[in-house]
């Protein structure tokens, strides 16, 4: 295929892309040094000879960019799954805790406490306020 290292110059106008081996115009090429490090790693996985002073055509770069984005999304998805599981577990623990507190609370209330709760509920209610106001006016 291609020589190791530098891009082959076909003529003054075209350069062979180091990755796909096709002749490209300089405007269609991106220098390796402006490629993001994680993307450069992906490129070297497929093209170990890709030179740091070489070039990659935009079509190939787009392909590797898409691959990189795909991998990042995949990683985030698995991180999200871990987070989701942690939240679910926490919610389960809290539900259990709340249930236990309710049971304990009900058990501890005496008859007097329950009665005073009812009275407090009624005294704060609208029917009580309306009937009390009515009694005051009469
Ligand atoms: Zn190419």
py3Dmol code that shows the C-alpha trace and the ligand (Angstrom):
import py3Dmol

protein = """\
ATOM      1  CA  UNK A   1       0.000   0.000   0.000  1.00  0.00           C
ATOM      2  CA  UNK A   2       1.691   3.211   1.152  1.00  0.00           C
ATOM      3  CA  UNK A   3       5.197   3.989   2.236  1.00  0.00           C
ATOM      4  CA  UNK A   4       5.600   4.247   5.966  1.00  0.00           C
ATOM      5  CA  UNK A   5       5.690   7.756   7.320  1.00  0.00           C
ATOM      6  CA  UNK A   6       5.136  10.808   5.177  1.00  0.00           C
ATOM      7  CA  UNK A   7       2.423  11.374   2.628  1.00  0.00           C
ATOM      8  CA  UNK A   8       3.461  10.705  -0.920  1.00  0.00           C
ATOM      9  CA  UNK A   9       3.303  13.756  -3.168  1.00  0.00           C
ATOM     10  CA  UNK A  10       1.724  12.778  -6.488  1.00  0.00           C
ATOM     11  CA  UNK A  11       2.066  16.158  -8.129  1.00  0.00           C
ATOM     12  CA  UNK A  12       2.016  19.772  -7.032  1.00  0.00           C
ATOM     13  CA  UNK A  13      -1.762  19.638  -6.516  1.00  0.00           C
ATOM     14  CA  UNK A  14      -2.428  16.263  -4.925  1.00  0.00           C
ATOM     15  CA  UNK A  15      -1.035  14.322  -1.980  1.00  0.00           C
ATOM     16  CA  UNK A  16      -1.810  10.708  -1.160  1.00  0.00           C
ATOM     17  CA  UNK A  17      -3.829  10.429   2.037  1.00  0.00           C
ATOM     18  CA  UNK A  18      -1.913   8.333   4.556  1.00  0.00           C
ATOM     19  CA  UNK A  19      -4.945   6.404   5.663  1.00  0.00           C
ATOM     20  CA  UNK A  20      -7.091   5.667   2.587  1.00  0.00           C
ATOM     21  CA  UNK A  21      -4.235   6.002   0.099  1.00  0.00           C
ATOM     22  CA  UNK A  22      -6.267   8.141  -2.278  1.00  0.00           C
ATOM     23  CA  UNK A  23      -4.899  11.280  -3.927  1.00  0.00           C
ATOM     24  CA  UNK A  24      -6.315  14.353  -2.201  1.00  0.00           C
ATOM     25  CA  UNK A  25      -6.017  18.098  -2.642  1.00  0.00           C
ATOM     26  CA  UNK A  26      -4.197  19.855   0.224  1.00  0.00           C
ATOM     27  CA  UNK A  27      -7.485  21.557   1.165  1.00  0.00           C
ATOM     28  CA  UNK A  28      -9.040  18.124   1.754  1.00  0.00           C
ATOM     29  CA  UNK A  29      -6.324  17.147   4.219  1.00  0.00           C
ATOM     30  CA  UNK A  30      -5.970  17.879   7.914  1.00  0.00           C
ATOM     31  CA  UNK A  31      -2.504  17.849   9.515  1.00  0.00           C
ATOM     32  CA  UNK A  32      -2.048  15.123  12.135  1.00  0.00           C
ATOM     33  CA  UNK A  33      -1.026  17.669  14.757  1.00  0.00           C
ATOM     34  CA  UNK A  34      -4.493  19.293  14.657  1.00  0.00           C
ATOM     35  CA  UNK A  35      -6.246  15.972  15.247  1.00  0.00           C
ATOM     36  CA  UNK A  36      -7.457  15.502  18.848  1.00  0.00           C
ATOM     37  CA  UNK A  37      -5.347  13.033  20.841  1.00  0.00           C
ATOM     38  CA  UNK A  38      -8.117  10.443  21.490  1.00  0.00           C
ATOM     39  CA  UNK A  39      -8.977  10.458  17.779  1.00  0.00           C
ATOM     40  CA  UNK A  40      -5.295  10.094  16.840  1.00  0.00           C
ATOM     41  CA  UNK A  41      -5.202   7.011  19.094  1.00  0.00           C
ATOM     42  CA  UNK A  42      -8.124   5.514  17.158  1.00  0.00           C
ATOM     43  CA  UNK A  43      -6.432   6.283  13.819  1.00  0.00           C
ATOM     44  CA  UNK A  44      -3.171   4.616  14.939  1.00  0.00           C
ATOM     45  CA  UNK A  45      -5.077   1.521  16.029  1.00  0.00           C
ATOM     46  CA  UNK A  46      -6.051   0.999  12.384  1.00  0.00           C
ATOM     47  CA  UNK A  47      -3.016   2.657  10.764  1.00  0.00           C
ATOM     48  CA  UNK A  48       0.004   2.178  13.065  1.00  0.00           C
ATOM     49  CA  UNK A  49       2.284   3.873  10.526  1.00  0.00           C
ATOM     50  CA  UNK A  50       0.263   7.097  10.500  1.00  0.00           C
ATOM     51  CA  UNK A  51       2.852   9.803  11.053  1.00  0.00           C
ATOM     52  CA  UNK A  52       2.499  12.627  13.557  1.00  0.00           C
ATOM     53  CA  UNK A  53       3.774  14.988  10.847  1.00  0.00           C
ATOM     54  CA  UNK A  54       1.462  13.453   8.247  1.00  0.00           C
ATOM     55  CA  UNK A  55      -2.080  14.208   7.153  1.00  0.00           C
ATOM     56  CA  UNK A  56      -5.474  12.589   7.081  1.00  0.00           C
ATOM     57  CA  UNK A  57      -8.229  13.387   4.591  1.00  0.00           C
ATOM     58  CA  UNK A  58     -11.436  14.928   5.935  1.00  0.00           C
ATOM     59  CA  UNK A  59     -13.506  11.901   4.899  1.00  0.00           C
ATOM     60  CA  UNK A  60     -11.324   9.558   6.971  1.00  0.00           C
ATOM     61  CA  UNK A  61     -11.171  12.014   9.865  1.00  0.00           C
ATOM     62  CA  UNK A  62     -14.980  12.225   9.906  1.00  0.00           C
ATOM     63  CA  UNK A  63     -15.131   8.443  10.068  1.00  0.00           C
ATOM     64  CA  UNK A  64     -12.786   8.365  13.094  1.00  0.00           C
ATOM     65  CA  UNK A  65     -14.570  11.308  14.735  1.00  0.00           C
ATOM     66  CA  UNK A  66     -17.869   9.433  14.444  1.00  0.00           C
ATOM     67  CA  UNK A  67     -16.221   6.344  15.912  1.00  0.00           C
ATOM     68  CA  UNK A  68     -14.854   8.440  18.790  1.00  0.00           C
ATOM     69  CA  UNK A  69     -18.242  10.028  19.502  1.00  0.00           C
ATOM     70  CA  UNK A  70     -19.813   6.567  19.431  1.00  0.00           C
ATOM     71  CA  UNK A  71     -17.314   5.294  21.993  1.00  0.00           C
ATOM     72  CA  UNK A  72     -17.801   8.315  24.268  1.00  0.00           C
ATOM     73  CA  UNK A  73     -21.581   7.842  24.152  1.00  0.00           C
ATOM     74  CA  UNK A  74     -21.182   4.130  24.864  1.00  0.00           C
ATOM     75  CA  UNK A  75     -19.026   4.934  27.924  1.00  0.00           C
ATOM     76  CA  UNK A  76     -21.511   7.519  29.167  1.00  0.00           C
ATOM     77  CA  UNK A  77     -24.327   5.055  28.733  1.00  0.00           C
ATOM     78  CA  UNK A  78     -22.600   2.509  30.971  1.00  0.00           C
ATOM     79  CA  UNK A  79     -21.767   5.244  33.511  1.00  0.00           C
ATOM     80  CA  UNK A  80     -25.427   6.284  33.461  1.00  0.00           C
ATOM     81  CA  UNK A  81     -26.498   2.697  34.029  1.00  0.00           C
ATOM     82  CA  UNK A  82     -24.283   2.531  37.134  1.00  0.00           C
ATOM     83  CA  UNK A  83     -25.710   5.834  38.402  1.00  0.00           C
ATOM     84  CA  UNK A  84     -29.258   4.698  37.691  1.00  0.00           C
ATOM     85  CA  UNK A  85     -28.705   1.492  39.643  1.00  0.00           C
ATOM     86  CA  UNK A  86     -27.280   3.495  42.588  1.00  0.00           C
ATOM     87  CA  UNK A  87     -30.326   5.801  42.584  1.00  0.00           C
ATOM     88  CA  UNK A  88     -32.716   2.847  42.386  1.00  0.00           C
ATOM     89  CA  UNK A  89     -30.963   1.162  45.321  1.00  0.00           C
ATOM     90  CA  UNK A  90     -31.052   4.392  47.368  1.00  0.00           C
ATOM     91  CA  UNK A  91     -34.758   4.850  46.656  1.00  0.00           C
ATOM     92  CA  UNK A  92     -35.436   1.245  47.677  1.00  0.00           C
ATOM     93  CA  UNK A  93     -33.505   1.768  50.940  1.00  0.00           C
ATOM     94  CA  UNK A  94     -35.408   4.982  51.670  1.00  0.00           C
ATOM     95  CA  UNK A  95     -38.787   3.374  50.987  1.00  0.00           C
ATOM     96  CA  UNK A  96     -37.893   0.568  53.382  1.00  0.00           C
ATOM     97  CA  UNK A  97     -36.733   3.063  56.007  1.00  0.00           C
ATOM     98  CA  UNK A  98     -39.900   5.180  55.684  1.00  0.00           C
ATOM     99  CA  UNK A  99     -42.068   2.061  56.023  1.00  0.00           C
ATOM    100  CA  UNK A 100     -40.222   1.007  59.175  1.00  0.00           C
ATOM    101  CA  UNK A 101     -40.547   4.494  60.681  1.00  0.00           C
ATOM    102  CA  UNK A 102     -44.325   4.471  59.997  1.00  0.00           C
ATOM    103  CA  UNK A 103     -44.738   1.118  61.722  1.00  0.00           C
ATOM    104  CA  UNK A 104     -42.698   2.253  64.734  1.00  0.00           C
ATOM    105  CA  UNK A 105     -44.591   5.535  64.930  1.00  0.00           C
ATOM    106  CA  UNK A 106     -48.032   3.882  64.820  1.00  0.00           C
ATOM    107  CA  UNK A 107     -47.005   1.444  67.518  1.00  0.00           C
ATOM    108  CA  UNK A 108     -45.794   4.208  69.858  1.00  0.00           C
ATOM    109  CA  UNK A 109     -48.909   6.389  69.717  1.00  0.00           C
ATOM    110  CA  UNK A 110     -51.154   5.962  72.787  1.00  0.00           C
ATOM    111  CA  UNK A 111     -54.942   6.413  72.707  1.00  0.00           C
ATOM    112  CA  UNK A 112     -54.600   9.917  74.196  1.00  0.00           C
ATOM    113  CA  UNK A 113     -52.102  10.972  71.556  1.00  0.00           C
ATOM    114  CA  UNK A 114     -54.330   9.688  68.785  1.00  0.00           C
ATOM    115  CA  UNK A 115     -57.333  11.541  70.291  1.00  0.00           C
ATOM    116  CA  UNK A 116     -55.414  14.799  70.585  1.00  0.00           C
ATOM    117  CA  UNK A 117     -54.267  14.392  66.990  1.00  0.00           C
ATOM    118  CA  UNK A 118     -57.899  14.104  65.888  1.00  0.00           C
ATOM    119  CA  UNK A 119     -58.908  17.168  67.944  1.00  0.00           C
ATOM    120  CA  UNK A 120     -56.016  19.184  66.547  1.00  0.00           C
ATOM    121  CA  UNK A 121     -57.016  18.128  63.022  1.00  0.00           C
ATOM    122  CA  UNK A 122     -60.632  19.191  63.617  1.00  0.00           C
ATOM    123  CA  UNK A 123     -59.787  22.469  65.390  1.00  0.00           C
ATOM    124  CA  UNK A 124     -57.642  23.495  62.423  1.00  0.00           C
ATOM    125  CA  UNK A 125     -60.290  22.557  59.864  1.00  0.00           C
ATOM    126  CA  UNK A 126     -62.678  24.903  58.055  1.00  0.00           C
ATOM    127  CA  UNK A 127     -65.921  23.309  59.428  1.00  0.00           C
ATOM    128  CA  UNK A 128     -64.700  24.070  62.948  1.00  0.00           C
ATOM    129  CA  UNK A 129     -63.700  27.663  62.126  1.00  0.00           C
ATOM    130  CA  UNK A 130     -67.054  28.312  60.393  1.00  0.00           C
ATOM    131  CA  UNK A 131     -69.159  26.795  63.195  1.00  0.00           C
ATOM    132  CA  UNK A 132     -67.115  28.564  65.885  1.00  0.00           C
ATOM    133  CA  UNK A 133     -67.500  31.928  64.124  1.00  0.00           C
ATOM    134  CA  UNK A 134     -71.241  31.240  63.804  1.00  0.00           C
ATOM    135  CA  UNK A 135     -71.536  30.584  67.546  1.00  0.00           C
ATOM    136  CA  UNK A 136     -69.724  33.863  68.340  1.00  0.00           C
ATOM    137  CA  UNK A 137     -72.069  35.895  66.142  1.00  0.00           C
ATOM    138  CA  UNK A 138     -75.192  34.328  67.713  1.00  0.00           C
TER     139      UNK A 138
END
"""
ligand_1 = """\
1
ZN
Zn -8.153 9.422 3.231
"""
view = py3Dmol.view(width=600, height=400)
view.addModel(protein, "pdb")
view.setStyle({"model": 0}, {"cartoon": {"style": "trace"}})
view.addModel(ligand_1, "xyz")
view.setStyle({"model": 1}, {"stick": {}})
view.zoomTo()
view.show()
